[in-house]
Amino acid sequence: YNYTAILRTVEALGIQHVWIINPSSEEEEESGNHHLFARKATDWLTVREFENVESCLEALREDGRELWVADTFIPEELLCDEEEKEDEKEEKESNKEEEIDSISLTIPSLASALNLQPNSNNSLTLPPKLALLISTAPTTSSSPNLPLFLQSSTLSIHLPLVGHQNALNISIATALLLHSLMSAIDPTIPKTYHDQQHLMSLRKAWYAKLASNRILTSAQKKQYRLLKNAVKYGQQLEDKVRNNEFIDDSQKKKLKALPSKLAKLQKLENTLQQQSEKAVEKLIQNIPDPLSDLRRADEHRVCFVGRGTKKKHGEAWSNMPATGVYKTDSVSVGDGGSSAFFRGKIQD
């Protein structure tokens, strides 16, 4: 599940764009599971897929991005003794191979490679539009397309390792590489998003997605969940029939009901999308202040007790902190909480 772990890490670090080259058939089949295993990180990422390296490189050029290649393995020449290094150097010169030296991902190494002076806070001003290639292939022999990237890149970087192992797990290496790069960025420089049109489209999609979780009532959420499960099961039955597998009479009945279930689900999703977009329409133009701290407030750090349990135990639990009713800030969303706030926007 390295693929899934990378998606989750990228989203957690605030990176928006993920480009995938020639995903395997297994990855495409498991795309639904990736979504779940990554804790729905893909809901907030802009994922783009390419059939080949050439199309990806062309898109990078069109987008004006500088390409760096990440070595997830320590280059072999850094593990050799001096005599072996000289032999390899002579061999490369005789074969006239053009390779970019890989540098250790540290502030001094980056500064030297980029001809930069570290800032007073020991940070760097990195390229404004940077693309980092992460590959499971450590050598050109295991990845014939790697030279194409190396020829188009301006820098090759690797993590400084001091143990006997010369490589890390790909998802762990990705996390460390990206965290190191993010840590190297000067925090005093304002963060700007270059594509303002894409930023607005993201804001519209994200706000609507967040509001959709608060618009449906409990009964509607239950109906939505049942419809999704029914459609998913019906599609599995379709696959069985397509593969000439046996299904019983009750399954045939459910398969027959699939079109009507699918139509109801699509209608509910379309209605929810329209209501969500309407609920956040004014917020998109008048951006609310961001939350300063996403951690749960101290008074909320108590074990959860459901309404049924509270009612059952009544007075015996009346003074327990876990049974307190905490509402969302009435100043910002009203006395009814966030659900009432967004549902009210639909009526405006």
C-alpha positions in Angstrom: 0.0 0.0 0.0 2.9 2.3 -0.7 0.8 4.0 -3.4 -1.9 4.8 -0.9 0.6 6.0 1.8 2.2 8.4 -0.7 -1.2 10.0 -1.5 -2.0 10.4 2.2 1.4 11.9 2.9 1.2 14.4 0.0 -2.2 15.7 1.1 -1.1 16.0 4.7 1.9 18.1 3.7 -0.3 20.5 1.7 0.8 19.5 -1.8 -2.0 19.8 -4.3 -1.0 18.2 -7.6 -0.1 14.6 -8.0 0.9 13.3 -11.5 1.0 9.5 -12.1 2.6 8.0 -15.1 1.2 4.8 -16.6 -0.5 3.5 -13.4 -0.6 -0.3 -13.4 -3.8 -2.2 -14.1 -3.7 -3.3 -10.5 -3.6 0.3 -9.2 -6.6 1.2 -11.5 -8.6 -1.7 -10.2 -7.8 -0.8 -6.6 -8.5 2.9 -7.0 -11.6 2.6 -4.8 -9.7 0.9 -2.1 -6.9 3.5 -2.4 -9.5 6.2 -1.7 -10.5 4.5 1.5 -7.0 3.4 2.7 -5.7 6.9 2.2 -8.5 8.1 4.5 -10.1 9.9 1.5 -7.0 12.1 0.9 -7.8 11.9 -2.9 -10.9 14.0 -2.2 -8.6 17.0 -1.7 -5.9 16.2 -4.3 -5.7 17.1 -8.0 -4.6 13.8 -9.6 -3.6 13.7 -13.2 -2.6 10.5 -15.1 -0.3 10.1 -18.1 0.1 7.2 -20.4 3.8 7.7 -21.0 6.8 9.8 -19.9 6.8 12.0 -23.0 3.3 13.3 -22.4 4.2 14.0 -18.8 7.3 15.9 -19.7 5.4 18.0 -22.3 2.8 18.9 -19.6 5.6 19.9 -17.2 7.1 22.2 -19.9 3.7 23.7 -20.7 3.1 24.4 -17.0 6.5 26.0 -16.6 7.7 23.6 -13.9 11.3 22.9 -12.9 12.0 19.2 -12.6 14.0 17.6 -9.8 14.6 13.8 -9.7 14.6 12.1 -6.3 16.9 9.1 -5.7 15.1 6.9 -3.3 18.3 4.8 -3.2 21.7 6.2 -2.2 23.7 6.4 -5.5 26.1 3.5 -5.7 29.0 5.8 -6.4 28.6 7.3 -2.9 29.1 3.8 -1.4 32.2 2.9 -3.3 35.8 3.5 -2.3 37.9 6.1 -4.1 39.5 3.6 -6.5 36.1 2.2 -7.5 34.8 5.8 -8.0 37.7 6.5 -10.4 37.1 3.3 -12.3 33.4 4.2 -12.7 34.2 7.8 -13.7 36.6 6.6 -16.5 33.9 4.1 -17.6 31.3 6.8 -17.8 33.6 9.1 -19.7 34.5 6.3 -22.2 30.8 5.6 -22.7 30.0 9.3 -22.9 27.1 9.0 -20.5 25.5 12.2 -19.5 24.3 12.0 -15.9 23.4 14.6 -13.2 25.2 14.2 -10.0 22.9 13.4 -7.1 23.2 15.7 -4.1 22.3 15.1 -0.4 19.0 16.7 0.6 20.4 19.2 3.2 20.3 23.0 3.3 24.1 23.4 2.6 24.0 20.9 -0.3 20.9 22.5 -1.9 22.3 26.0 -1.4 25.5 25.0 -3.1 23.8 23.2 -6.0 21.4 26.1 -6.6 24.0 28.8 -6.1 22.0 30.3 -3.2 22.9 31.7 0.1 20.8 30.3 3.0 18.6 32.9 4.6 19.1 34.2 8.1 16.6 31.5 9.3 18.6 28.8 7.5 16.0 28.4 4.8 16.1 28.7 1.1 14.0 30.2 -1.7 13.2 27.2 -3.9 11.8 27.4 -7.5 8.2 28.7 -7.4 6.9 25.9 -9.6 8.8 22.7 -8.7 8.0 19.1 -9.8 9.7 16.3 -7.9 9.9 12.8 -9.6 9.5 9.9 -7.2 10.2 6.5 -8.7 10.6 3.0 -7.3 13.3 2.3 -9.9 16.8 3.0 -8.6 18.6 2.5 -11.9 18.2 3.1 -15.6 18.3 -0.6 -16.2 15.2 -1.2 -14.0 13.5 1.8 -15.5 14.3 2.5 -19.2 12.4 5.8 -19.1 14.5 7.2 -16.2 17.1 8.8 -18.6 14.3 10.9 -20.2 13.6 12.5 -16.9 17.3 12.9 -16.0 17.9 14.7 -19.3 15.0 17.1 -18.5 15.8 17.6 -14.8 18.0 20.3 -13.3 18.8 18.5 -10.0 18.9 15.0 -8.6 18.6 14.7 -4.8 18.8 11.9 -2.3 18.3 11.5 1.5 21.5 11.3 3.6 21.7 7.8 5.1 24.4 6.7 7.4 23.5 3.1 8.1 24.4 -0.1 6.1 21.1 0.1 4.2 21.2 2.2 1.0 17.5 2.6 0.5 14.2 3.2 2.4 10.7 2.0 1.7 9.4 4.2 -1.2 6.5 5.7 0.8 8.8 6.5 3.8 11.4 8.0 1.5 8.7 10.1 -0.2 7.5 11.4 3.2 11.1 12.3 4.3 12.0 13.9 1.0 8.9 16.0 0.8 9.1 17.0 4.5 12.8 18.0 4.1 11.9 20.1 1.1 9.0 21.8 2.8 11.2 22.5 5.9 13.8 24.1 3.6 11.3 26.7 2.3 11.6 30.1 3.8 8.5 30.5 6.1 8.6 34.3 5.8 7.8 34.2 2.1 4.0 34.5 1.5 2.6 31.4 0.0 0.8 32.1 -3.3 -1.2 29.8 -5.6 -0.1 30.5 -9.2 -3.3 29.4 -11.0 -6.0 31.6 -9.5 -8.7 30.1 -11.7 -7.8 26.6 -10.5 -7.8 28.0 -6.9 -11.4 29.2 -7.3 -12.5 25.9 -8.7 -10.9 24.1 -5.8 -12.5 26.5 -3.3 -15.9 25.9 -4.9 -15.5 22.1 -4.9 -14.1 21.9 -1.4 -16.6 24.3 0.2 -19.5 22.4 -1.4 -18.0 19.1 -0.3 -17.7 20.2 3.3 -21.2 21.6 3.3 -22.7 18.4 1.9 -21.8 16.6 5.1 -24.1 18.9 7.0 -27.0 19.4 4.7 -28.5 15.9 4.7 -30.7 14.8 7.6 -30.0 11.6 9.5 -32.8 9.9 7.5 -31.4 11.1 4.2 -27.9 10.0 5.1 -29.3 6.5 5.9 -31.1 6.5 2.6 -28.0 7.6 0.7 -25.9 4.9 2.4 -28.4 2.2 1.6 -28.7 3.3 -2.1 -24.9 3.3 -2.5 -24.6 -0.2 -1.0 -27.5 -1.5 -3.2 -25.9 0.0 -6.4 -22.5 -1.4 -5.5 -23.9 -4.9 -4.9 -25.9 -4.7 -8.1 -22.8 -3.8 -10.1 -21.0 -6.8 -8.5 -23.9 -9.0 -9.7 -23.5 -7.5 -13.2 -19.9 -8.6 -13.2 -20.9 -12.1 -12.1 -23.4 -12.4 -15.0 -20.8 -11.0 -17.4 -18.4 -13.8 -16.3 -21.2 -16.4 -16.6 -21.3 -17.0 -12.9 -24.4 -18.4 -11.2 -26.8 -16.0 -9.3 -29.9 -17.1 -7.4 -33.4 -15.8 -7.7 -33.1 -13.2 -5.0 -29.9 -11.9 -6.6 -31.7 -11.7 -10.0 -34.4 -9.6 -8.3 -31.8 -7.2 -6.9 -30.1 -7.0 -10.3 -33.4 -6.2 -11.9 -33.9 -3.3 -9.5 -30.4 -1.9 -10.2 -31.5 0.7 -12.8 -34.1 2.2 -10.5 -31.7 2.2 -7.5 -29.0 3.9 -9.7 -31.5 6.5 -10.9 -32.5 7.4 -7.3 -28.9 7.6 -6.2 -28.0 9.9 -9.1 -31.0 12.1 -8.4 -30.1 12.4 -4.7 -26.4 13.1 -5.5 -27.4 15.8 -8.1 -29.8 17.4 -5.6 -27.2 17.3 -2.9 -24.5 18.9 -5.2 -26.9 21.7 -6.2 -27.9 22.4 -2.6 -24.2 22.3 -1.4 -23.1 24.8 -4.1 -26.0 27.1 -3.2 -25.2 26.9 0.5 -21.5 28.1 0.0 -22.1 30.5 -2.9 -21.6 33.6 -0.8 -18.7 32.1 1.2 -16.7 31.5 -1.9 -16.7 35.3 -2.7 -16.4 36.3 1.0 -13.8 33.9 2.3 -14.2 33.1 6.0 -11.2 33.3 8.3 -9.3 30.0 8.5 -9.2 28.0 11.7 -6.1 28.9 13.8 -6.0 25.5 15.5 -7.5 22.3 14.1 -7.0 20.3 17.3 -10.1 19.5 19.3 -10.8 22.0 22.1 -9.9 20.8 25.6 -13.5 20.7 26.8 -14.3 18.3 23.9 -11.5 15.9 24.8 -13.8 13.5 26.5 -15.2 10.1 25.5 -18.2 10.2 23.3 -21.6 9.2 24.7 -24.5 8.8 22.3 -28.0 10.3 22.8 -29.5 6.9 23.5 -27.0 6.1 26.2 -27.5 9.6 27.8 -31.2 9.1 27.9 -30.9 5.6 29.3 -28.8 6.6 32.3 -30.4 10.0 32.7 -29.8 11.7 36.1 -27.0 9.3 37.1 -24.8 10.7 34.4 -26.1 14.3 34.3 -22.9 15.9 35.7 -20.4 13.9 33.8 -18.3 15.9 31.3 -18.8 13.4 28.5 -22.6 14.1 28.6 -22.3 17.8 28.2 -23.8 19.3 25.1 -21.3 21.4 23.2 -22.6 23.5 20.3 -20.7 25.3 17.5 -20.0 28.9 18.1 -23.3 30.6 18.0 -21.7 33.9 16.8 -20.5 32.3 13.5 -23.2 29.8 12.6 -26.2 30.3 14.8 -27.8 28.5 17.7 -28.7 25.4 15.6 -25.1 24.5 14.8 -23.4 24.1 11.4 -26.2 21.8 10.0 -28.8 24.5 10.5 -26.4 27.1 9.2 -25.9 25.4 5.8 -29.5 24.3 5.5 -30.6 27.9 6.1 -28.4 29.1 3.3 -30.3 26.9 0.9 -33.5 28.7 1.9 -32.0 32.2 1.5 
